[in-house]
Amino acid sequence: MPTPTDFDCQACGACCSFSPTWPRFSTETEADLDSLPSRFVSDDQGGMRCYGARCSALAGCVGSSTSCLVYELRPDVCRACVPGDGACLEARSSFGLV
């Protein structure tokens, strides 16, 4: 079984391109949400803005080289993502990365 250290998130990005309903805000404070640049927040302010299934804050090419443009400000749902967990493996599988 792979461990979290077996995954390089900056060479993946699948979790940020997997589902337009995944990057939802839940436990963020108003101050947390106000710190995010509005261009990355969905119109209903319920989560991150997505283009198709891809988070608008994801830069780069999935499976090659990616980075988060709001990494220090990213919402709790993104912070809770654990490299190699079930959700990670599902997202990676959808891109043929497992």
C-alpha positions in Angstrom: 0.0 0.0 0.0 1.4 3.4 -1.0 2.2 5.9 1.8 1.6 9.7 1.6 5.3 10.2 0.9 4.9 8.1 -2.3 2.8 10.9 -3.9 4.1 14.2 -5.2 1.1 16.5 -5.3 3.0 19.0 -7.4 3.4 16.4 -10.1 -0.3 15.4 -9.9 -3.1 17.9 -9.3 -5.8 15.2 -10.0 -7.7 16.0 -6.8 -8.1 19.7 -7.9 -9.4 18.6 -11.3 -11.7 15.8 -10.4 -15.0 17.3 -9.4 -16.6 20.7 -9.5 -18.6 19.9 -6.3 -15.6 18.9 -4.2 -13.9 22.2 -3.3 -16.8 23.3 -1.1 -16.5 25.7 1.8 -17.6 24.2 5.1 -15.7 25.3 8.2 -14.0 28.5 6.9 -14.6 31.7 8.8 -15.8 34.9 7.1 -12.2 36.2 7.5 -10.8 33.1 5.8 -13.2 33.5 2.9 -12.6 37.2 2.6 -8.8 36.5 2.2 -9.4 34.4 -0.9 -9.2 36.4 -4.2 -12.8 36.7 -5.5 -11.8 35.4 -8.9 -11.2 32.0 -7.4 -14.5 31.9 -5.5 -17.7 30.5 -7.1 -20.5 32.9 -7.8 -22.6 31.4 -5.1 -19.7 31.7 -2.7 -20.1 28.1 -1.6 -16.7 26.9 -2.8 -13.9 27.4 -5.2 -14.7 28.5 -8.8 -14.3 25.6 -11.2 -13.9 25.5 -14.9 -15.5 22.1 -15.7 -14.2 19.9 -13.0 -10.9 21.9 -12.5 -10.4 24.3 -9.7 -9.6 27.8 -11.0 -6.7 28.1 -8.5 -4.9 25.1 -10.0 -2.0 26.1 -12.3 -0.1 23.7 -14.6 -0.8 20.4 -16.3 -2.4 17.5 -14.3 -0.1 14.5 -14.1 3.0 16.6 -14.9 3.5 19.8 -12.9 0.9 21.7 -10.9 0.6 24.3 -8.1 -2.1 26.0 -6.2 -2.3 29.7 -6.7 -3.9 30.1 -3.2 -2.0 27.4 -1.4 -1.5 29.4 1.8 -5.1 30.5 1.8 -6.7 27.3 0.5 -10.0 26.1 2.1 -10.2 23.4 4.8 -11.5 20.8 2.3 -8.2 21.2 0.4 -6.1 21.1 3.6 -7.9 17.9 4.6 -6.9 16.1 1.4 -4.3 13.4 2.2 -2.0 12.1 -0.4 -2.7 8.5 -1.0 -6.1 8.3 0.7 -9.2 6.9 -1.0 -10.3 10.2 -2.5 -6.7 10.8 -3.8 -6.6 7.4 -5.4 -10.0 7.8 -7.0 -9.0 11.2 -8.5 -5.7 9.8 -9.7 -7.4 6.8 -11.2 -9.8 9.1 -13.2 -6.7 10.6 -14.9 -5.0 7.2 -15.3 -2.3 8.1 -12.7 -2.7 5.0 -10.5 
